[in-house]
Amino acid sequence: MSIKLKAALLACLAAAAGYLGVRAVAGVAPERDEVPDYYVQGTASPADTAFVLRDCGGYIGIYSSMSAPAPESVTDIRTAGLRAADRKLLEKGIPVSGRDELLTLLEDFGS
């Protein structure tokens, strides 16, 4: 195989790799901060709410009700590391019906 043919083949491969790399980067959608309102729903009705999870200084706080001014406790789960949808849920407050659901949600957020 001649040097010119090898150089042409190498140039074609480099161009194809560059094209595919640009297409791959363009195809990766950035995380959106907008979350549809239908996604932001609590799992418990207000009457069934035993706890509420909300952001508390960058961590998940456990509140006794939606109107409670201070948390009963604060977890070590940082909200900055969560998905945008989860952060939006925590801004509004996530009503939790009981201890089992609370532990399940905290385990999900912590993993």
Buried (B, 14 or more C-beta within 10 A) or exposed (E): EEEEEEEEEEEEEEEEEEEEEEEEEEEEEEEEEEBEEEEBEBEBEEEEBBBBBBBBEEBBBBBEEBEBEEBEEBBEBEBEEBEEBBBBBBEBBBBBBEEEBBEEBBEEBEE
